[in-house]
Structure formats: C-alpha cells, structure tokens
C-alpha cells in the first residue's frame, strides 16, 4: 500500500498525494500569498470590484450555464 507521500500512476494519471508546491502549503500561507496578490492588483489598477448589479448578472449567467448541462 502506498503512503500519503508517494504518488501512484494510474493509466497515465497521477493519484495519491504529492508533498510539493502550492497545494501542500499551510492554508495560512495560501491566504498570505492571495492577500499579497490582491494588494498588488489594487495598487496597479488591475483589480476589479463588482457592483451588486454586475454580481447579479454574473450569477444569473453562471446559473443559466450550469442548468444547460443537466
């Protein structure tokens, strides 16, 4: 049986758990990185904050798209 640190190959796909990269980081470190990215986006003027009307339209569009897949 494989341990959680080993990666198994199954028909060309990796399964199991890999202890590398962003996914293996502590959740608090994830938040720190995301926070830094958000600050940088706002400072450079590339960040977008949705108005309630824009959010409503986006939610409606997503709901329609997901209901088509059923």
Secondary structure, DSSP 8 states (H G I E B T S, - for coil): ---TT-EEEETTEEEE----SGGGS-HHHHHHHHHHHHHHHHHHT------HHHHHHHHHHHHHHHHHT-
